[in-house]
């Protein structure tokens, strides 16, 4: 395939003195993009039987949390049992009043922990990972060096992935027109980030060293998904086969049964057998509840 996608419109844009929002921006998510926050409609969130209530979608950010919850359950932490409710962001579920109450930023995932005297609202995927790791004392090293290295890579992901998703992914896969400058700019940054990971994983089994941690759980759905060809149809365009150590790391993580289960939860795309629209019990993985909860 061609290495560059040419400009669909060569007309130069001159920004106005004052920007105003007078029409949808176009693209796959135009119907839900807007320049203001807050709810658009009243909608109470459902609540299940478990202390942990997750409201999410099987995107890379949502998958981080379901992978961690499944990993915690695999370790025997029964307190990590959870209900996972589907939030369809293409339909604007994230702007319902109940969801906004938990996450004023209206982004998935959002977690409600009802195990204490007062319910706790946790939002931002990295914050949820850190919260759960500390709550269950798992997948976060207790020594200061290991903990620091884990948090280094956890926050690296939080700062880097917007350039991959909102940057490269948007302009390469979702934008209504293809612009060479934007795609080249974010392809270059995405490959730089892959090279950061490649150099780190050349001398370490996992991102924080020899332990599998929430850093790996955070990075895998984005960059592991990218090198395995799951994101944006861009594997050939980005020559992901060149990142041998990232590929090895992604393969090792994907072999974990909890990772395979976590990737299924709240998923709405791909093979039906790999989708579990909602998850309320471990037995749901065996009873094909994607059919039960399908719209």
Backbone as CSV, one residue per row, in Angstrom:
resi,resn,N_x,N_y,N_z,CA_x,CA_y,CA_z,C_x,C_y,C_z
1,UNK,0.839,-1.198,0.000,0.000,0.000,0.000,0.870,1.243,0.000
2,UNK,0.323,2.362,-0.379,1.086,3.592,-0.391,1.470,3.980,1.024
3,UNK,2.649,4.553,1.174,3.133,4.938,2.495,2.528,6.245,2.952
4,UNK,1.959,7.002,2.036,1.381,8.283,2.422,-0.047,8.379,1.900
5,UNK,-0.884,9.032,2.666,-2.258,9.295,2.229,-2.341,10.783,1.905
6,UNK,-2.625,11.085,0.666,-2.565,12.468,0.215,-3.732,13.291,0.750
7,UNK,-3.550,14.598,0.701,-4.586,15.506,1.165,-5.837,15.370,0.311
8,UNK,-6.979,15.264,0.981,-8.252,15.221,0.262,-8.711,16.628,-0.106
9,UNK,-8.175,17.608,0.583,-8.579,18.991,0.335,-7.359,19.870,0.594
10,UNK,-6.858,20.496,-0.437,-5.624,21.267,-0.301,-5.866,22.709,0.119
11,UNK,-7.122,23.097,0.283,-7.418,24.466,0.673,-6.909,24.738,2.078
12,UNK,-6.127,25.794,2.218,-5.573,26.134,3.526,-6.642,26.768,4.411
13,UNK,-6.630,26.391,5.670,-7.609,26.893,6.627,-7.018,28.073,7.397
14,UNK,-7.754,29.165,7.429,-7.350,30.323,8.222,-8.249,30.400,9.449
15,UNK,-7.704,30.197,10.646,-8.549,30.223,11.851,-9.202,31.585,12.032
16,UNK,-10.457,31.616,12.445,-11.113,32.891,12.719,-10.553,33.517,13.989
17,UNK,-10.858,34.773,14.199,-10.382,35.452,15.404,-10.977,34.812,16.645
18,UNK,-12.243,34.445,16.586,-12.918,33.773,17.689,-13.574,32.507,17.146
19,UNK,-13.210,31.350,17.724,-13.775,30.083,17.250,-15.194,29.901,17.780
20,UNK,-16.088,29.451,16.927,-17.455,29.131,17.345,-17.831,27.761,16.796
21,UNK,-18.700,27.099,17.518,-19.166,25.777,17.098,-20.507,25.944,16.406
22,UNK,-20.507,25.835,15.072,-21.751,26.066,14.345,-22.200,24.868,13.531
23,UNK,-21.401,23.805,13.529,-21.796,22.607,12.798,-20.968,21.435,13.279
24,UNK,-21.483,20.199,13.114,-20.697,19.024,13.497,-19.385,18.985,12.735
25,UNK,-18.366,18.420,13.374,-17.036,18.401,12.780,-16.873,17.320,11.729
26,UNK,-17.841,16.407,11.633,-17.717,15.305,10.697,-16.942,14.154,11.318
27,UNK,-16.890,13.036,10.631,-16.170,11.889,11.136,-17.065,10.940,11.908
28,UNK,-16.471,9.857,12.384,-17.227,8.763,12.983,-17.958,9.163,14.253
29,UNK,-17.427,10.148,14.977,-18.008,10.500,16.266,-18.622,11.904,16.281
30,UNK,-18.952,12.406,15.107,-19.459,13.776,15.006,-20.741,13.976,15.796
31,UNK,-21.569,12.954,15.865,-22.874,13.120,16.510,-22.786,13.287,18.020
32,UNK,-21.644,12.927,18.620,-21.526,13.034,20.075,-20.488,14.059,20.518
33,UNK,-19.755,14.625,19.575,-18.752,15.632,19.935,-19.413,16.983,20.145
34,UNK,-19.030,17.666,21.211,-19.578,18.989,21.492,-18.602,19.732,22.401
35,UNK,-18.653,21.053,22.420,-17.658,21.824,23.175,-18.065,22.144,24.610
36,UNK,-19.072,21.479,25.135,-19.503,21.726,26.507,-19.626,20.390,27.235
37,UNK,-19.593,20.459,28.571,-19.711,19.270,29.409,-21.123,19.185,29.987
38,UNK,-21.321,18.207,30.882,-22.601,18.066,31.543,-23.521,17.088,30.838
39,UNK,-24.593,16.664,31.511,-25.523,15.678,30.930,-26.396,16.278,29.844
40,UNK,-26.804,15.426,28.930,-27.747,15.824,27.888,-29.147,15.269,28.154
41,UNK,-29.237,14.285,29.050,-30.530,13.671,29.323,-30.492,12.990,30.688
42,UNK,-31.650,12.757,31.222,-31.762,12.067,32.506,-31.752,10.562,32.282
43,UNK,-30.871,9.882,32.979,-30.831,8.424,32.899,-30.137,7.876,34.130
44,UNK,-30.847,7.086,34.890,-30.289,6.457,36.079,-29.488,5.230,35.676
45,UNK,-28.308,5.092,36.241,-27.497,3.930,35.928,-28.018,2.685,36.641
46,UNK,-27.969,1.540,35.989,-28.350,0.291,36.667,-27.295,-0.087,37.701
47,UNK,-27.708,-0.822,38.705,-26.810,-1.293,39.756,-27.061,-2.778,39.971
48,UNK,-25.992,-3.564,39.947,-26.098,-5.001,40.130,-25.817,-5.431,41.549
49,UNK,-25.493,-6.697,41.715,-25.390,-7.286,43.052,-24.015,-7.151,43.691
50,UNK,-22.998,-6.841,42.901,-21.640,-6.813,43.436,-21.258,-5.423,43.951
51,UNK,-20.298,-5.340,44.866,-19.843,-4.023,45.337,-19.240,-3.162,44.226
52,UNK,-18.559,-3.796,43.275,-17.928,-3.048,42.185,-18.855,-3.003,40.979
53,UNK,-19.204,-1.797,40.579,-20.056,-1.565,39.418,-19.235,-0.800,38.375
54,UNK,-19.037,-1.430,37.225,-18.259,-0.828,36.154,-19.189,-0.425,35.021
55,UNK,-19.016,0.806,34.543,-19.804,1.330,33.421,-18.812,1.651,32.313
56,UNK,-18.871,0.869,31.218,-17.749,0.937,30.301,-18.117,0.447,28.910
57,UNK,-17.109,0.355,28.069,-17.209,-0.153,26.708,-15.874,-0.814,26.399
58,UNK,-15.892,-1.834,25.528,-14.681,-2.589,25.252,-13.719,-1.913,24.302
59,UNK,-13.403,-0.654,24.581,-12.339,0.064,23.878,-11.036,-0.180,24.640
60,UNK,-9.892,0.249,24.113,-8.652,0.055,24.872,-8.713,0.597,26.301
61,UNK,-9.309,1.750,26.513,-9.380,2.285,27.873,-10.292,1.449,28.764
62,UNK,-11.393,0.965,28.215,-12.273,0.133,29.006,-11.674,-1.230,29.301
63,UNK,-10.977,-1.790,28.323,-10.388,-3.123,28.471,-9.326,-3.151,29.562
64,UNK,-8.635,-2.064,29.770,-7.648,-2.034,30.857,-8.265,-2.510,32.165
65,UNK,-9.436,-1.979,32.481,-10.052,-2.241,33.783,-10.610,-3.655,33.854
66,UNK,-11.247,-4.129,32.800,-11.798,-5.481,32.847,-10.683,-6.528,32.877
67,UNK,-9.562,-6.272,32.217,-8.426,-7.183,32.340,-7.952,-7.246,33.783
68,UNK,-7.779,-6.090,34.427,-7.313,-6.094,35.810,-8.299,-6.806,36.725
69,UNK,-9.581,-6.560,36.567,-10.568,-7.220,37.410,-10.531,-8.736,37.212
70,UNK,-10.398,-9.186,35.985,-10.309,-10.627,35.743,-9.013,-11.201,36.298
71,UNK,-7.935,-10.450,36.239,-6.670,-10.900,36.830,-6.788,-11.007,38.352
72,UNK,-7.448,-10.049,38.961,-7.645,-10.086,40.417,-8.482,-11.293,40.821
73,UNK,-9.531,-11.567,40.072,-10.364,-12.730,40.356,-9.568,-14.023,40.179
74,UNK,-8.694,-14.052,39.173,-7.868,-15.238,38.949,-6.915,-15.489,40.104
75,UNK,-6.541,-14.437,40.810,-5.685,-14.566,41.987,-6.467,-14.972,43.227
76,UNK,-7.785,-14.986,43.133,-8.604,-15.389,44.262,-9.192,-14.250,45.068
77,UNK,-9.121,-13.029,44.561,-9.695,-11.877,45.260,-11.198,-11.813,44.976
78,UNK,-11.985,-12.449,45.810,-13.422,-12.501,45.580,-14.078,-11.121,45.675
79,UNK,-13.447,-10.209,46.399,-13.969,-8.851,46.479,-13.898,-8.098,45.173
80,UNK,-13.208,-8.671,44.187,-13.107,-8.040,42.871,-14.239,-8.450,41.931
81,UNK,-15.201,-9.255,42.423,-16.357,-9.571,41.593,-17.074,-8.281,41.198
82,UNK,-17.551,-8.247,39.980,-18.066,-6.979,39.457,-19.212,-7.192,38.482
83,UNK,-20.007,-6.152,38.359,-20.993,-6.043,37.282,-20.432,-5.056,36.260
84,UNK,-20.427,-5.439,35.007,-19.954,-4.562,33.932,-21.133,-4.203,33.038
85,UNK,-21.518,-2.946,33.072,-22.657,-2.446,32.300,-22.155,-1.747,31.045
86,UNK,-22.837,-1.995,29.947,-22.429,-1.420,28.669,-22.823,0.051,28.580
87,UNK,-21.857,0.883,28.233,-22.086,2.298,27.920,-21.779,2.488,26.441
88,UNK,-22.803,2.668,25.645,-22.633,2.818,24.196,-22.325,4.279,23.886
89,UNK,-21.051,4.571,23.672,-20.660,5.974,23.483,-21.146,6.536,22.149
90,UNK,-21.396,5.688,21.169,-21.907,6.188,19.886,-23.347,6.666,20.013
91,UNK,-24.051,6.172,21.018,-25.419,6.613,21.271,-25.490,7.698,22.341
92,UNK,-24.340,8.089,22.892,-24.324,9.157,23.872,-24.681,8.732,25.284
93,UNK,-24.554,7.442,25.603,-24.870,6.988,26.961,-24.017,7.683,28.015
94,UNK,-22.813,8.088,27.622,-21.895,8.720,28.577,-22.347,10.113,29.000
95,UNK,-23.378,10.630,28.338,-23.907,11.944,28.704,-25.188,11.845,29.522
96,UNK,-25.568,10.636,29.919,-26.700,10.478,30.818,-26.375,11.021,32.196
97,UNK,-27.364,11.503,32.916,-27.131,12.158,34.202,-26.463,11.237,35.217
98,UNK,-26.829,9.948,35.208,-26.221,9.021,36.153,-24.755,8.810,35.888
99,UNK,-24.384,8.703,34.615,-22.975,8.513,34.287,-22.164,9.767,34.598
100,UNK,-22.715,10.922,34.252,-21.998,12.173,34.506,-21.781,12.389,36.005
101,UNK,-22.698,11.881,36.822,-22.535,12.001,38.265,-21.293,11.248,38.739
102,UNK,-21.001,10.105,38.101,-19.810,9.341,38.456,-18.575,9.915,37.779
103,UNK,-18.701,10.286,36.529,-17.571,10.853,35.788,-17.993,12.144,35.099
104,UNK,-17.685,13.285,35.676,-18.063,14.571,35.067,-17.401,14.820,33.723
105,UNK,-16.375,14.014,33.394,-15.697,14.156,32.110,-16.373,13.356,30.999
106,UNK,-17.396,12.564,31.337,-18.194,11.818,30.354,-17.352,10.932,29.440
107,UNK,-16.394,10.244,30.022,-15.596,9.281,29.270,-15.649,7.933,29.987
108,UNK,-15.650,6.857,29.206,-15.549,5.539,29.831,-14.076,5.246,30.080
109,UNK,-13.777,4.417,31.092,-14.671,3.726,32.016,-14.917,4.564,33.267
110,UNK,-15.949,4.176,34.012,-16.214,4.767,35.327,-16.566,3.638,36.279
111,UNK,-16.100,3.754,37.508,-16.281,2.692,38.500,-16.978,3.237,39.726
112,UNK,-17.921,2.471,40.238,-18.585,2.770,41.505,-18.265,1.638,42.463
113,UNK,-17.592,1.976,43.573,-17.244,0.988,44.593,-18.162,1.190,45.791
114,UNK,-19.015,0.226,46.037,-19.998,0.312,47.116,-19.607,-0.538,48.326
115,UNK,-18.335,-0.939,48.404,-17.917,-1.843,49.474,-17.722,-1.150,50.812
116,UNK,-17.585,0.165,50.810,-17.357,0.894,52.048,-18.615,1.557,52.576
117,UNK,-18.440,2.358,53.616,-19.582,3.048,54.225,-20.214,4.034,53.250
118,UNK,-19.381,4.666,52.422,-19.856,5.599,51.417,-19.397,5.146,50.039
119,UNK,-20.265,5.138,49.039,-19.841,4.760,47.688,-18.740,5.688,47.184
120,UNK,-17.784,5.109,46.485,-16.692,5.878,45.909,-16.813,5.866,44.388
121,UNK,-16.688,7.042,43.788,-16.690,7.176,42.343,-15.246,7.285,41.880
122,UNK,-14.861,6.466,40.930,-13.493,6.497,40.411,-13.573,6.617,38.894
123,UNK,-12.918,7.624,38.345,-12.898,7.756,36.894,-11.489,8.054,36.421
124,UNK,-11.286,7.929,35.124,-10.010,7.884,34.416,-9.409,6.486,34.601
125,UNK,-9.127,5.831,33.493,-8.712,4.430,33.521,-7.458,4.204,34.353
126,UNK,-6.492,5.111,34.257,-5.281,4.960,35.051,-5.562,5.066,36.539
127,UNK,-6.448,5.970,36.913,-6.813,6.120,38.317,-7.532,4.872,38.817
128,UNK,-8.376,4.272,37.963,-9.081,3.050,38.360,-8.089,1.909,38.555
129,UNK,-7.117,1.764,37.654,-6.113,0.721,37.808,-5.343,0.889,39.108
130,UNK,-4.913,2.102,39.384,-4.158,2.353,40.606,-5.022,2.109,41.836
131,UNK,-6.261,2.537,41.800,-7.181,2.340,42.919,-7.368,0.855,43.217
132,UNK,-7.623,0.064,42.195,-7.863,-1.364,42.399,-6.589,-2.088,42.831
133,UNK,-5.455,-1.705,42.247,-4.191,-2.336,42.631,-3.875,-2.078,44.097
134,UNK,-4.138,-0.867,44.566,-3.896,-0.552,45.972,-4.938,-1.205,46.876
135,UNK,-6.170,-1.254,46.425,-7.238,-1.852,47.227,-6.961,-3.325,47.497
136,UNK,-6.494,-4.038,46.468,-6.276,-5.476,46.593,-4.798,-5.845,46.764
137,UNK,-3.935,-4.834,46.775,-2.494,-5.047,46.957,-1.967,-6.094,45.972
138,UNK,-2.220,-5.835,44.720,-1.811,-6.762,43.668,-1.449,-5.988,42.409
139,UNK,-0.498,-6.530,41.663,-0.052,-5.970,40.381,0.556,-4.573,40.529
140,UNK,0.994,-4.259,41.739,1.714,-3.022,42.009,2.778,-3.349,43.047
141,UNK,4.058,-3.349,42.668,5.115,-3.737,43.610,5.070,-2.910,44.886
142,UNK,5.420,-3.543,45.993,5.413,-2.845,47.276,6.711,-2.110,47.551
143,UNK,7.803,-2.523,46.906,9.078,-1.818,47.111,9.059,-0.506,46.343
144,UNK,9.759,0.467,46.852,9.700,1.811,46.290,10.213,1.866,44.851
145,UNK,11.255,1.077,44.555,11.806,1.098,43.199,10.815,0.499,42.200
146,UNK,10.249,-0.653,42.549,9.306,-1.303,41.646,8.026,-0.504,41.478
147,UNK,7.553,0.075,42.598,6.337,0.891,42.523,6.565,2.114,41.639
148,UNK,7.695,2.762,41.822,7.995,3.963,41.042,8.087,3.647,39.557
149,UNK,8.764,2.544,39.215,8.896,2.180,37.805,7.533,1.847,37.200
150,UNK,6.684,1.173,37.981,5.340,0.859,37.494,4.553,2.131,37.223
151,UNK,4.618,3.075,38.149,3.873,4.325,37.958,4.457,5.158,36.827
152,UNK,5.783,5.081,36.641,6.377,5.770,35.492,5.695,5.348,34.198
153,UNK,5.565,4.028,34.003,5.011,3.522,32.751,3.497,3.633,32.694
154,UNK,2.835,3.576,33.847,1.393,3.813,33.857,1.087,5.226,33.383
155,UNK,1.805,6.203,33.911,1.541,7.587,33.518,2.116,7.900,32.145
156,UNK,3.131,7.157,31.725,3.587,7.288,30.329,2.436,6.951,29.390
157,UNK,1.745,5.867,29.681,0.627,5.478,28.830,-0.465,6.536,28.819
158,UNK,-0.803,7.055,29.984,-1.871,8.043,30.059,-1.525,9.296,29.250
159,UNK,-0.253,9.648,29.236,0.157,10.838,28.490,0.387,10.578,27.015
160,UNK,0.733,9.348,26.654,1.120,9.038,25.275,-0.046,8.596,24.401
161,UNK,-0.942,7.793,24.957,-2.001,7.192,24.134,-2.906,8.193,23.425
162,UNK,-3.166,9.390,23.975,-3.972,10.337,23.196,-3.372,10.680,21.834
163,UNK,-2.041,10.637,21.718,-1.420,10.880,20.413,-1.651,9.707,19.470
164,UNK,-1.759,8.512,20.031,-2.066,7.341,19.227,-3.539,7.309,18.832
165,UNK,-4.441,7.465,19.803,-5.869,7.348,19.533,-6.477,8.598,18.927
166,UNK,-6.487,9.677,19.692,-7.069,10.920,19.206,-6.260,11.575,18.113
167,UNK,-4.974,11.220,18.035,-4.117,11.761,16.992,-4.084,10.856,15.775
168,UNK,-3.225,9.835,15.823,-3.083,8.965,14.657,-4.386,8.264,14.299
169,UNK,-5.007,7.619,15.280,-6.217,6.853,14.993,-7.307,7.704,14.365
170,UNK,-7.483,8.912,14.896,-8.537,9.770,14.356,-8.252,10.147,12.907
171,UNK,-7.069,10.683,12.648,-6.800,11.201,11.304,-6.598,10.089,10.285
172,UNK,-6.109,8.926,10.727,-5.896,7.823,9.788,-7.188,7.061,9.495
173,UNK,-8.013,6.839,10.530,-9.158,5.937,10.382,-10.519,6.614,10.431
174,UNK,-10.667,7.694,11.180,-12.002,8.216,11.460,-12.319,9.575,10.852
175,UNK,-11.319,10.377,10.554,-11.579,11.726,10.051,-12.318,11.666,8.711
176,UNK,-13.202,12.630,8.433,-13.959,12.608,7.180,-13.101,12.881,5.948
177,UNK,-11.915,13.440,6.148,-10.986,13.670,5.042,-9.589,13.317,5.505
178,UNK,-8.752,12.817,4.590,-7.394,12.396,4.919,-6.410,13.509,4.575
179,UNK,-5.678,13.958,5.574,-4.708,15.016,5.373,-3.299,14.487,5.651
180,UNK,-2.427,14.635,4.676,-1.080,14.090,4.766,-0.337,14.644,5.981
181,UNK,-0.439,15.945,6.205,0.308,16.528,7.322,-0.096,15.897,8.649
182,UNK,-1.411,15.801,8.906,-1.875,15.273,10.194,-1.500,13.803,10.352
183,UNK,-1.674,13.014,9.309,-1.351,11.588,9.395,0.145,11.386,9.564
184,UNK,0.948,12.111,8.811,2.399,11.996,8.958,2.856,12.420,10.353
185,UNK,2.287,13.502,10.846,2.690,14.001,12.166,2.446,12.960,13.249
186,UNK,1.255,12.360,13.246,0.937,11.430,14.322,1.465,10.030,14.052
187,UNK,1.681,9.657,12.800,2.349,8.391,12.520,3.781,8.440,13.035
188,UNK,4.449,9.569,12.822,5.810,9.729,13.323,5.842,9.604,14.847
189,UNK,4.905,10.244,15.537,4.882,10.178,16.998,4.536,8.769,17.474
190,UNK,3.612,8.098,16.794,3.256,6.734,17.180,4.448,5.802,17.038
191,UNK,5.192,5.925,15.963,6.371,5.080,15.783,7.457,5.437,16.794
192,UNK,7.564,6.692,17.151,8.526,7.059,18.210,8.149,6.381,19.523
193,UNK,6.848,6.371,19.847,6.396,5.726,21.069,6.641,4.221,21.026
194,UNK,6.390,3.597,19.888,6.692,2.179,19.755,8.173,1.908,19.949
195,UNK,9.013,2.824,19.501,10.455,2.656,19.679,10.846,2.815,21.150
196,UNK,10.152,3.696,21.871,10.377,3.802,23.314,10.114,2.453,23.978
197,UNK,8.974,1.840,23.636,8.636,0.534,24.203,9.625,-0.540,23.747
198,UNK,10.003,-0.509,22.478,10.924,-1.512,21.947,12.250,-1.488,22.704
199,UNK,12.759,-0.319,22.975,14.036,-0.203,23.686,13.898,-0.661,25.136
200,UNK,12.779,-0.336,25.772,12.567,-0.766,27.151,12.430,-2.282,27.240
201,UNK,11.663,-2.864,26.334,11.386,-4.295,26.396,12.523,-5.145,25.843
202,UNK,13.505,-4.529,25.231,14.694,-5.263,24.779,15.488,-5.814,25.957
203,UNK,15.368,-5.154,27.113,16.152,-5.571,28.285,15.281,-5.902,29.484
204,UNK,13.957,-5.901,29.304,13.043,-6.196,30.403,11.904,-7.070,29.898
205,UNK,11.505,-8.048,30.707,10.392,-8.898,30.311,9.088,-8.126,30.281
206,UNK,8.916,-7.276,31.294,7.730,-6.432,31.383,8.173,-4.986,31.556
207,UNK,7.247,-4.077,31.514,7.610,-2.666,31.503,8.280,-2.211,32.792
208,UNK,7.841,-2.734,33.929,8.438,-2.326,35.203,9.617,-3.214,35.597
209,UNK,9.969,-4.177,34.763,11.070,-5.080,35.087,10.667,-6.524,34.855
210,UNK,10.803,-7.348,35.893,10.481,-8.765,35.734,9.101,-9.121,36.251
211,UNK,8.316,-8.123,36.705,6.974,-8.367,37.207,5.921,-7.803,36.254
212,UNK,4.860,-8.578,36.071,3.677,-8.137,35.326,2.859,-7.235,36.250
213,UNK,2.603,-5.998,35.817,1.980,-5.000,36.684,0.867,-4.257,35.956
214,UNK,0.257,-3.330,36.677,-0.769,-2.492,36.051,-0.204,-1.640,34.919
215,UNK,1.113,-1.459,34.880,1.695,-0.737,33.745,1.483,-1.528,32.458
216,UNK,1.738,-2.827,32.499,1.519,-3.674,31.327,0.038,-3.740,30.967
217,UNK,-0.807,-3.813,31.996,-2.250,-3.887,31.765,-2.754,-2.607,31.108
218,UNK,-2.161,-1.469,31.456,-2.557,-0.195,30.855,-2.072,-0.054,29.418
219,UNK,-0.850,-0.482,29.161,-0.231,-0.263,27.849,-0.697,-1.286,26.823
220,UNK,-0.939,-2.525,27.259,-1.252,-3.606,26.326,-2.448,-3.321,25.407
221,UNK,-3.606,-2.868,25.909,-4.738,-2.690,24.984,-4.467,-1.687,23.875
222,UNK,-3.622,-0.703,24.147,-3.291,0.285,23.126,-2.159,-0.201,22.224
223,UNK,-0.978,-0.364,22.785,0.196,-0.640,21.958,0.332,-2.113,21.623
224,UNK,-0.097,-2.991,22.522,-0.181,-4.397,22.166,-1.214,-4.605,21.075
225,UNK,-2.360,-3.946,21.224,-3.390,-4.031,20.200,-2.925,-3.497,18.865
226,UNK,-2.107,-2.457,18.895,-1.607,-1.867,17.652,-0.690,-2.845,16.928
227,UNK,0.265,-3.440,17.651,1.217,-4.324,16.967,0.584,-5.653,16.584
228,UNK,-0.520,-6.023,17.228,-1.211,-7.262,16.837,-2.253,-7.015,15.748
229,UNK,-2.377,-5.783,15.291,-3.256,-5.483,14.172,-4.709,-5.286,14.548
230,UNK,-4.997,-5.009,15.800,-6.380,-4.845,16.260,-6.888,-3.416,16.151
231,UNK,-5.990,-2.445,15.962,-6.397,-1.044,15.972,-6.197,-0.391,14.606
232,UNK,-7.253,0.220,14.095,-7.217,1.159,12.968,-6.858,0.533,11.627
233,UNK,-6.626,-0.778,11.560,-6.200,-1.371,10.294,-4.887,-0.807,9.809
234,UNK,-3.992,-0.477,10.746,-2.786,0.275,10.401,-1.501,-0.520,10.591
235,UNK,-1.589,-1.836,10.768,-0.391,-2.617,11.060,0.649,-2.512,9.946
236,UNK,0.206,-2.652,8.695,1.152,-2.564,7.576,1.671,-1.145,7.418
237,UNK,0.786,-0.176,7.529,1.164,1.234,7.361,2.271,1.625,8.335
238,UNK,2.204,1.117,9.564,3.183,1.473,10.603,4.325,0.471,10.728
239,UNK,4.341,-0.550,9.865,5.404,-1.571,9.893,5.594,-2.143,11.299
240,UNK,4.488,-2.553,11.919,4.563,-2.990,13.315,5.379,-4.266,13.486
241,UNK,5.597,-5.023,12.406,6.391,-6.241,12.523,7.835,-5.953,12.903
242,UNK,8.255,-4.714,12.749,9.645,-4.358,13.051,9.905,-4.288,14.558
243,UNK,8.866,-4.209,15.353,9.038,-4.035,16.794,8.981,-5.404,17.475
244,UNK,10.076,-6.145,17.358,10.123,-7.543,17.770,9.893,-7.717,19.268
245,UNK,10.460,-6.862,20.066,10.329,-7.008,21.514,8.929,-6.629,21.978
246,UNK,8.325,-5.646,21.343,6.935,-5.297,21.667,6.021,-6.440,21.264
247,UNK,6.295,-7.066,20.131,5.504,-8.212,19.692,5.615,-9.365,20.688
248,UNK,6.831,-9.653,21.149,7.034,-10.730,22.126,6.272,-10.449,23.400
249,UNK,6.378,-9.231,23.888,5.677,-8.811,25.117,4.162,-8.919,24.948
250,UNK,3.644,-8.461,23.818,2.200,-8.517,23.577,1.719,-9.959,23.490
251,UNK,2.486,-10.819,22.845,2.100,-12.224,22.730,2.036,-12.882,24.107
252,UNK,3.001,-12.600,24.958,3.023,-13.197,26.291,1.834,-12.737,27.134
253,UNK,1.465,-11.494,27.012,0.325,-10.989,27.779,-0.974,-11.580,27.241
254,UNK,-1.084,-11.667,25.938,-2.327,-12.170,25.346,-2.564,-13.645,25.674
255,UNK,-1.536,-14.381,26.028,-1.692,-15.788,26.404,-2.411,-15.957,27.733
256,UNK,-2.465,-14.918,28.542,-3.051,-15.023,29.869,-4.576,-15.168,29.761
257,UNK,-5.149,-16.195,30.401,-6.604,-16.386,30.310,-7.409,-15.181,30.780
258,UNK,-6.948,-14.499,31.833,-7.683,-13.334,32.334,-7.689,-12.206,31.312
259,UNK,-6.625,-12.089,30.534,-6.567,-11.069,29.486,-7.586,-11.381,28.398
260,UNK,-7.674,-12.631,28.011,-8.654,-13.018,26.994,-10.078,-12.739,27.478
261,UNK,-10.354,-13.031,28.755,-11.689,-12.746,29.283,-11.941,-11.246,29.349
262,UNK,-10.950,-10.513,29.847,-11.122,-9.072,29.978,-11.375,-8.381,28.658
263,UNK,-10.780,-8.882,27.584,-10.976,-8.278,26.264,-12.384,-8.504,25.732
264,UNK,-13.088,-9.486,26.263,-14.442,-9.779,25.801,-15.487,-8.852,26.413
265,UNK,-15.230,-8.367,27.608,-16.271,-7.686,28.380,-16.619,-6.330,27.764
266,UNK,-17.911,-6.068,27.629,-18.446,-4.822,27.069,-18.014,-4.595,25.626
267,UNK,-17.663,-5.650,24.956,-17.210,-5.541,23.567,-18.401,-5.582,22.622
268,UNK,-18.389,-4.726,21.617,-19.488,-4.636,20.651,-19.044,-4.888,19.216
269,UNK,-17.774,-5.203,19.011,-17.265,-5.399,17.657,-16.534,-6.732,17.576
270,UNK,-16.268,-7.173,16.366,-15.539,-8.413,16.174,-16.457,-9.614,16.131
271,UNK,-15.861,-10.798,16.287,-16.622,-12.037,16.250,-17.611,-12.094,17.413
272,UNK,-18.858,-12.491,17.166,-19.840,-12.585,18.253,-19.369,-13.469,19.408
273,UNK,-18.602,-14.503,19.103,-18.122,-15.401,20.150,-17.114,-14.730,21.077
274,UNK,-16.588,-13.573,20.667,-15.614,-12.847,21.474,-16.230,-11.625,22.154
275,UNK,-17.557,-11.523,22.101,-18.244,-10.385,22.711,-19.035,-10.831,23.935
276,UNK,-18.888,-10.072,24.996,-19.720,-10.243,26.183,-20.249,-8.853,26.520
277,UNK,-21.420,-8.527,26.018,-21.932,-7.163,26.109,-21.972,-6.669,27.557
278,UNK,-22.444,-7.528,28.468,-22.442,-7.197,29.896,-21.943,-8.412,30.659
279,UNK,-21.332,-8.148,31.798,-20.782,-9.225,32.611,-21.263,-9.033,34.044
280,UNK,-21.979,-10.026,34.569,-22.505,-9.949,35.926,-22.100,-11.135,36.792
281,UNK,-21.486,-12.131,36.180,-21.052,-13.323,36.908,-20.005,-14.031,36.063
282,UNK,-19.117,-14.766,36.711,-18.082,-15.472,35.965,-18.674,-16.464,34.974
283,UNK,-19.836,-17.001,35.289,-20.469,-17.967,34.393,-20.940,-17.339,33.089
284,UNK,-21.007,-16.015,33.034,-21.445,-15.346,31.811,-20.540,-15.672,30.629
285,UNK,-19.260,-15.940,30.894,-18.344,-16.259,29.801,-18.704,-17.590,29.135
286,UNK,-19.403,-18.452,29.867,-19.752,-19.767,29.338,-21.149,-19.828,28.745
287,UNK,-21.973,-18.837,29.063,-23.374,-18.906,28.636,-23.718,-17.937,27.521
288,UNK,-22.676,-17.354,26.911,-22.870,-16.498,25.735,-23.885,-15.395,25.999
289,UNK,-23.659,-14.642,27.076,-24.608,-13.588,27.407,-24.539,-12.420,26.443
290,UNK,-23.610,-12.451,25.494,-23.650,-11.404,24.463,-24.963,-11.491,23.702
291,UNK,-25.538,-12.699,23.611,-26.843,-12.844,22.971,-27.941,-12.313,23.875
292,UNK,-27.836,-12.612,25.150,-28.837,-12.196,26.137,-28.947,-10.680,26.223
293,UNK,-27.782,-9.992,26.173,-27.776,-8.550,26.365,-27.699,-7.768,25.066
294,UNK,-27.693,-8.439,23.938,-27.584,-7.748,22.659,-28.794,-6.852,22.432
295,UNK,-28.558,-5.736,21.772,-29.635,-4.794,21.483,-30.435,-5.260,20.272
